[in-house]
Amino acid sequence: MKGYDKVKIKPSPKKIKKSDVDEAVANLRERLAEFRDVDRKAKKGDFVTIDYERVEIDGEEKPEVTSPQHPVEIGASQIKDFDKGLIGLAAGDVADITVRFPSGYGDSELAGKTGKLSVKVRKVQERILPEINEEFFKKIGDFSDEDALREEIRKDIQNRENERARNDACNKAIETLIDKNPFDVPPARIQQYIDHVLEQLQRQAGENNPVPSRNEIEDRYREMAVKTIKRYRIIDYIANEQKIKATQEEVDAEIRKIADQYGQPFETVKQALRRNGTTNRIRNDIRERKTLNTLIKDADQEA
């Protein structure tokens, strides 16, 4: 493996702006919002609970289309005709709404088609955002005032941005080494990877999500398989050359985080993770992270 000791990619995290914190505070208020039933016509920003009494797509009735499982926010839909059709309706109203599904709509069977929806409104609600006051601070944590809350949010956003930038730098470092050290991946390893993907998809499949054929999966995931296997081989080579491994103290520190997260005794969690094999995964994750750290440059390093 040539040149791995000379690869030093510097992470480039973005600087967190006031607007980033403003957006996070707004999202936090939305998550803690309360919903109140209103006896009036719906308007933009309201949430309506609806049932589909009849659905036609390009003139053909589709009884298999189910009603939304959650209230619909008026103004948030990708289908603007749908939003317009809901405005002005009150609880108990029934309306026929004609919509044109966008060409890039998520459901490919509906994309670009015309739908006629007979909709019954069961409930109209308005969203009540909480005021930023002492009660709000107590609800989300022990913050003395808004400045303390915003500073904690800023730190959290910055930490996540630093991690994103670090991951990008690690990926660039691996790509650089792949380019400098071309090698083939044994076909058997690729097939093992495809088998693993197929097994995962079969576990996650539901009645409405049939699993693609193995050939389709191979076409879709072959390139990813090659990159993933090369990444593993490179990291494993460097770790062996540099004698990088996870110490027991590092493994215990990760287990302690998990124990604290679930409020369980450290030894109980440690034994459970050892029995189900998770400890080995933690050990491998630490080894990989330490190895990747040798390929990136800290922000305060010049070389």
Contacts in CASP RR format, 6 or more apart in sequence:
PFRMAT RR
TARGET T0000
AUTHOR 0000-0000-0000
METHOD contacts of the structure
MODEL  1
MKGYDKVKIKPSPKKIKKSDVDEAVANLRERLAEFRDVDRKAKKGDFVTI
DYERVEIDGEEKPEVTSPQHPVEIGASQIKDFDKGLIGLAAGDVADITVR
FPSGYGDSELAGKTGKLSVKVRKVQERILPEINEEFFKKIGDFSDEDALR
EEIRKDIQNRENERARNDACNKAIETLIDKNPFDVPPARIQQYIDHVLEQ
LQRQAGENNPVPSRNEIEDRYREMAVKTIKRYRIIDYIANEQKIKATQEE
VDAEIRKIADQYGQPFETVKQALRRNGTTNRIRNDIRERKTLNTLIKDAD
QEA
1 177 0 8 1.000
1 181 0 8 1.000
1 234 0 8 1.000
1 237 0 8 1.000
1 238 0 8 1.000
1 241 0 8 1.000
2 180 0 8 1.000
2 181 0 8 1.000
3 177 0 8 1.000
3 180 0 8 1.000
4 177 0 8 1.000
4 234 0 8 1.000
4 237 0 8 1.000
4 238 0 8 1.000
4 241 0 8 1.000
4 294 0 8 1.000
4 295 0 8 1.000
7 173 0 8 1.000
7 176 0 8 1.000
7 177 0 8 1.000
7 295 0 8 1.000
8 295 0 8 1.000
8 296 0 8 1.000
8 297 0 8 1.000
8 301 0 8 1.000
8 303 0 8 1.000
9 169 0 8 1.000
9 170 0 8 1.000
9 172 0 8 1.000
9 173 0 8 1.000
9 176 0 8 1.000
9 295 0 8 1.000
9 296 0 8 1.000
9 297 0 8 1.000
10 169 0 8 1.000
10 296 0 8 1.000
10 297 0 8 1.000
10 299 0 8 1.000
10 301 0 8 1.000
11 162 0 8 1.000
11 165 0 8 1.000
11 166 0 8 1.000
11 168 0 8 1.000
11 169 0 8 1.000
11 296 0 8 1.000
11 297 0 8 1.000
11 299 0 8 1.000
12 165 0 8 1.000
12 168 0 8 1.000
12 169 0 8 1.000
13 158 0 8 1.000
13 161 0 8 1.000
13 162 0 8 1.000
13 164 0 8 1.000
13 165 0 8 1.000
14 161 0 8 1.000
14 165 0 8 1.000
16 154 0 8 1.000
16 157 0 8 1.000
16 158 0 8 1.000
16 161 0 8 1.000
20 154 0 8 1.000
20 157 0 8 1.000
21 150 0 8 1.000
21 153 0 8 1.000
21 154 0 8 1.000
21 157 0 8 1.000
24 153 0 8 1.000
24 157 0 8 1.000
25 132 0 8 1.000
25 149 0 8 1.000
25 150 0 8 1.000
25 153 0 8 1.000
28 140 0 8 1.000
28 153 0 8 1.000
29 129 0 8 1.000
29 130 0 8 1.000
29 132 0 8 1.000
29 136 0 8 1.000
30 127 0 8 1.000
30 129 0 8 1.000
32 130 0 8 1.000
32 136 0 8 1.000
32 139 0 8 1.000
32 140 0 8 1.000
33 127 0 8 1.000
33 128 0 8 1.000
33 129 0 8 1.000
33 130 0 8 1.000
34 127 0 8 1.000
34 128 0 8 1.000
34 130 0 8 1.000
35 47 0 8 1.000
35 71 0 8 1.000
35 125 0 8 1.000
35 126 0 8 1.000
35 127 0 8 1.000
35 128 0 8 1.000
36 125 0 8 1.000
36 126 0 8 1.000
36 128 0 8 1.000
37 91 0 8 1.000
37 123 0 8 1.000
37 124 0 8 1.000
37 125 0 8 1.000
38 46 0 8 1.000
38 124 0 8 1.000
38 125 0 8 1.000
38 126 0 8 1.000
39 90 0 8 1.000
39 91 0 8 1.000
39 124 0 8 1.000
40 90 0 8 1.000
40 124 0 8 1.000
41 87 0 8 1.000
41 88 0 8 1.000
41 89 0 8 1.000
41 90 0 8 1.000
41 124 0 8 1.000
42 48 0 8 1.000
42 74 0 8 1.000
42 86 0 8 1.000
42 87 0 8 1.000
42 88 0 8 1.000
42 89 0 8 1.000
42 90 0 8 1.000
42 121 0 8 1.000
42 124 0 8 1.000
43 74 0 8 1.000
43 87 0 8 1.000
43 88 0 8 1.000
44 74 0 8 1.000
44 75 0 8 1.000
44 83 0 8 1.000
44 87 0 8 1.000
45 73 0 8 1.000
45 74 0 8 1.000
45 75 0 8 1.000
45 76 0 8 1.000
45 126 0 8 1.000
45 127 0 8 1.000
46 73 0 8 1.000
46 74 0 8 1.000
46 124 0 8 1.000
46 125 0 8 1.000
46 126 0 8 1.000
46 127 0 8 1.000
47 71 0 8 1.000
47 72 0 8 1.000
47 73 0 8 1.000
47 74 0 8 1.000
47 124 0 8 1.000
47 125 0 8 1.000
47 126 0 8 1.000
47 127 0 8 1.000
48 71 0 8 1.000
48 72 0 8 1.000
48 74 0 8 1.000
48 86 0 8 1.000
48 89 0 8 1.000
48 121 0 8 1.000
48 123 0 8 1.000
48 124 0 8 1.000
48 125 0 8 1.000
49 68 0 8 1.000
49 71 0 8 1.000
49 72 0 8 1.000
49 121 0 8 1.000
49 122 0 8 1.000
49 123 0 8 1.000
49 125 0 8 1.000
50 67 0 8 1.000
50 68 0 8 1.000
50 72 0 8 1.000
50 86 0 8 1.000
50 119 0 8 1.000
50 120 0 8 1.000
50 121 0 8 1.000
50 122 0 8 1.000
51 67 0 8 1.000
51 119 0 8 1.000
51 120 0 8 1.000
51 122 0 8 1.000
52 65 0 8 1.000
52 66 0 8 1.000
52 67 0 8 1.000
52 117 0 8 1.000
52 118 0 8 1.000
52 119 0 8 1.000
53 94 0 8 1.000
53 118 0 8 1.000
53 119 0 8 1.000
53 120 0 8 1.000
54 61 0 8 1.000
54 116 0 8 1.000
54 117 0 8 1.000
54 118 0 8 1.000
55 61 0 8 1.000
55 62 0 8 1.000
55 63 0 8 1.000
55 65 0 8 1.000
55 115 0 8 1.000
55 116 0 8 1.000
55 117 0 8 1.000
55 118 0 8 1.000
56 62 0 8 1.000
56 115 0 8 1.000
56 116 0 8 1.000
56 117 0 8 1.000
57 65 0 8 1.000
57 110 0 8 1.000
57 113 0 8 1.000
57 114 0 8 1.000
57 115 0 8 1.000
58 113 0 8 1.000
58 114 0 8 1.000
58 115 0 8 1.000
59 114 0 8 1.000
59 115 0 8 1.000
59 116 0 8 1.000
71 123 0 8 1.000
71 125 0 8 1.000
72 86 0 8 1.000
74 83 0 8 1.000
74 86 0 8 1.000
74 87 0 8 1.000
75 83 0 8 1.000
76 83 0 8 1.000
77 83 0 8 1.000
78 102 0 8 1.000
78 105 0 8 1.000
79 99 0 8 1.000
79 100 0 8 1.000
79 101 0 8 1.000
79 102 0 8 1.000
79 105 0 8 1.000
81 97 0 8 1.000
81 98 0 8 1.000
81 99 0 8 1.000
81 100 0 8 1.000
82 97 0 8 1.000
82 99 0 8 1.000
82 117 0 8 1.000
85 95 0 8 1.000
85 97 0 8 1.000
86 95 0 8 1.000
86 97 0 8 1.000
86 119 0 8 1.000
86 121 0 8 1.000
89 95 0 8 1.000
89 119 0 8 1.000
89 121 0 8 1.000
89 124 0 8 1.000
90 121 0 8 1.000
90 124 0 8 1.000
91 121 0 8 1.000
91 122 0 8 1.000
91 123 0 8 1.000
91 124 0 8 1.000
92 120 0 8 1.000
92 121 0 8 1.000
92 122 0 8 1.000
93 120 0 8 1.000
93 121 0 8 1.000
94 118 0 8 1.000
94 119 0 8 1.000
94 120 0 8 1.000
94 121 0 8 1.000
95 118 0 8 1.000
95 119 0 8 1.000
95 121 0 8 1.000
96 116 0 8 1.000
96 117 0 8 1.000
96 118 0 8 1.000
96 119 0 8 1.000
97 116 0 8 1.000
97 117 0 8 1.000
97 119 0 8 1.000
98 114 0 8 1.000
98 115 0 8 1.000
98 116 0 8 1.000
98 117 0 8 1.000
99 114 0 8 1.000
99 115 0 8 1.000
99 116 0 8 1.000
99 117 0 8 1.000
100 112 0 8 1.000
100 113 0 8 1.000
100 114 0 8 1.000
100 115 0 8 1.000
101 107 0 8 1.000
101 110 0 8 1.000
101 111 0 8 1.000
101 112 0 8 1.000
101 113 0 8 1.000
101 114 0 8 1.000
101 115 0 8 1.000
102 111 0 8 1.000
102 112 0 8 1.000
103 111 0 8 1.000
103 112 0 8 1.000
104 111 0 8 1.000
104 112 0 8 1.000
105 111 0 8 1.000
105 112 0 8 1.000
130 136 0 8 1.000
130 139 0 8 1.000
132 146 0 8 1.000
132 149 0 8 1.000
137 143 0 8 1.000
137 144 0 8 1.000
137 145 0 8 1.000
137 146 0 8 1.000
137 149 0 8 1.000
140 149 0 8 1.000
143 149 0 8 1.000
143 152 0 8 1.000
166 296 0 8 1.000
169 295 0 8 1.000
169 296 0 8 1.000
169 297 0 8 1.000
170 292 0 8 1.000
170 295 0 8 1.000
170 296 0 8 1.000
173 292 0 8 1.000
173 295 0 8 1.000
173 296 0 8 1.000
174 230 0 8 1.000
174 231 0 8 1.000
174 234 0 8 1.000
174 235 0 8 1.000
174 292 0 8 1.000
174 295 0 8 1.000
177 234 0 8 1.000
177 295 0 8 1.000
178 227 0 8 1.000
178 230 0 8 1.000
178 231 0 8 1.000
178 234 0 8 1.000
181 234 0 8 1.000
183 230 0 8 1.000
183 233 0 8 1.000
185 225 0 8 1.000
185 226 0 8 1.000
185 229 0 8 1.000
185 230 0 8 1.000
189 225 0 8 1.000
189 229 0 8 1.000
190 222 0 8 1.000
190 225 0 8 1.000
190 226 0 8 1.000
190 229 0 8 1.000
193 221 0 8 1.000
193 225 0 8 1.000
193 228 0 8 1.000
193 229 0 8 1.000
194 214 0 8 1.000
194 217 0 8 1.000
194 218 0 8 1.000
194 221 0 8 1.000
194 222 0 8 1.000
194 225 0 8 1.000
197 217 0 8 1.000
197 221 0 8 1.000
197 225 0 8 1.000
198 211 0 8 1.000
198 214 0 8 1.000
198 217 0 8 1.000
201 211 0 8 1.000
201 212 0 8 1.000
201 217 0 8 1.000
202 211 0 8 1.000
205 211 0 8 1.000
212 220 0 8 1.000
235 288 0 8 1.000
235 291 0 8 1.000
235 292 0 8 1.000
238 244 0 8 1.000
238 291 0 8 1.000
238 294 0 8 1.000
238 295 0 8 1.000
239 245 0 8 1.000
239 287 0 8 1.000
239 288 0 8 1.000
239 290 0 8 1.000
239 291 0 8 1.000
242 291 0 8 1.000
242 294 0 8 1.000
244 287 0 8 1.000
244 290 0 8 1.000
244 291 0 8 1.000
244 294 0 8 1.000
245 283 0 8 1.000
245 287 0 8 1.000
246 282 0 8 1.000
246 283 0 8 1.000
246 284 0 8 1.000
246 286 0 8 1.000
246 287 0 8 1.000
246 290 0 8 1.000
250 286 0 8 1.000
251 279 0 8 1.000
251 282 0 8 1.000
251 283 0 8 1.000
251 286 0 8 1.000
252 266 0 8 1.000
252 270 0 8 1.000
254 282 0 8 1.000
254 285 0 8 1.000
254 286 0 8 1.000
255 266 0 8 1.000
255 269 0 8 1.000
255 270 0 8 1.000
255 273 0 8 1.000
255 279 0 8 1.000
255 282 0 8 1.000
256 266 0 8 1.000
258 269 0 8 1.000
258 273 0 8 1.000
259 265 0 8 1.000
259 266 0 8 1.000
259 268 0 8 1.000
259 269 0 8 1.000
259 270 0 8 1.000
262 269 0 8 1.000
270 279 0 8 1.000
273 279 0 8 1.000
273 282 0 8 1.000
297 303 0 8 1.000
END
